[in-house]
């Protein structure tokens, strides 16, 4: 298994952050790691979506878990390995802690994880910073 976690704290409340996450069509407006996104349904368990990173091939994922207002998990199932990313909000006395946690599991995880994992997660600190800025401003898409 390969794993990575990035966190950020914010004065924005969880509701502001959750609004950004649940508006999947707007993700490219604040997440520079997404050039485009196609969503095949509502923000709900089972919904599939295709994200295209800048200059890269599209990636097909599925939402596999949602705890409204708290967390959601998306998953890429590549057969020999599975990439799961948890997006979690932890309330703080004055704001929230935002967590992105990625795990690569499966028979090929030890082979692909050390190379693929850092490619997937390299922009997490920047993505978290952009999400926090947007939520704290209370403006923008979503």
HELIX and SHEET records of a PDB file:
HELIX    1   1 UNK A   14  UNK A   22  1                                   9    
HELIX    2   2 UNK A   24  UNK A   26  5                                   3    
HELIX    3   3 UNK A   27  UNK A   30  1                                   4    
HELIX    4   4 UNK A  109  UNK A  121  1                                  13    
HELIX    5   5 UNK A  124  UNK A  137  1                                  14    
SHEET    1   A 7 UNK A   2  UNK A  10  0                                        
SHEET    2   A 7 UNK A  95  UNK A 105 -1                                        
SHEET    3   A 7 UNK A  82  UNK A  92 -1                                        
SHEET    4   A 7 UNK A  71  UNK A  77 -1                                        
SHEET    5   A 7 UNK A  58  UNK A  67 -1                                        
SHEET    6   A 7 UNK A  48  UNK A  52 -1                                        
SHEET    7   A 7 UNK A  36  UNK A  39 -1                                        
END                                                                             
